[in-house]
Amino acid sequence: MTTTPRFALTFSAVALLLAVDLCGAIPASADDTGPSQPPGTEPSATAPVKIDPTDPDLKLPEGATLAAPKVLDIKSVVEDQSGDERREDTNADVTFALQAEVLFGKDSAKLGAAAKTRIGAIAAEIKKQNATQVRVFGFTDNLGSSAHGDVLSKQRANAVQAVLDQDLNDPDITFDVRGYGEQYPIADNSNEAGRKKNRRVEVSFPRTQE
């Protein structure tokens, strides 16, 4: 495994799940759903690999049948050493997550000078992928009122979107901008380390280039 000076590869996996229905232990309709996530960010479905359940090479126990196969997305997650920025790639999408402290002052939606450089790098990747649809979602921790978190997260998402729009300068690109407040945490809100991860703005768009 190799690392770049700024980023370290933390996870990469691809799996083909073949569930075997043995005496009803794993039904063919079993639904493996992941944790909740913002609407519109679910992974795209991938065509399953065709498998012949009568193939003798499979050597299933007598009476067993194959459930419908599932092909999971390839997913890689790269995070810089400080944890301030994370990039997640799947077969379908690219998602950048920037911690709020990197972009804004405490309880503020005003971008700092360093933030615009980081957002500019994301804009460059959007251009590289030739994306025409971009989602910008803001999130907070669970401190303070839920209503305040909803407003602040939307204001922060709007601020990031404004810089992206200026950098991209492309009328063909449409934005979906939302503030989710304390919804969809990615870490434990019971400690400051977790709350820091939850205070973030995510930018995601379709992946079109290798």
Stockholm file with secondary structure:
# STOCKHOLM 1.0

chainA/1-210         MTTTPRFALTFSAVALLLAVDLCGAIPASADDTGPSQPPGTEPSATAPVKIDPTDPDLKLPEGATLAAPKVLDIKSVVEDQSGDERREDTNADVTFALQAEVLFGKDSAKLGAAAKTRIGAIAAEIKKQNATQVRVFGFTDNLGSSAHGDVLSKQRANAVQAVLDQDLNDPDITFDVRGYGEQYPIADNSNEAGRKKNRRVEVSFPRTQE
#=GR chainA/1-210 SS CCBCSSEEEEEEECCEECCEESTTSSCTTCCCCCCCCCTTCSCCCCCCCCCCTTCGGGCCCTTCEECCCEECCCEEEEEETTSSEEEEECSSEEEEEEEHHHHBCTTCCCBCHHHHHHHHHHHHHHHHTTCSEEEEEEECCSSSCHHHHHHHHHHHHHHHHHHHHHHHCCTTCEEEEEECTTSSCSSCTTSHHHHHHHSEEEEEEECCCC
#=GC SS_cons         CCBCSSEEEEEEECCEECCEESTTSSCTTCCCCCCCCCTTCSCCCCCCCCCCTTCGGGCCCTTCEECCCEECCCEEEEEETTSSEEEEECSSEEEEEEEHHHHBCTTCCCBCHHHHHHHHHHHHHHHHTTCSEEEEEEECCSSSCHHHHHHHHHHHHHHHHHHHHHHHCCTTCEEEEEECTTSSCSSCTTSHHHHHHHSEEEEEEECCCC
//
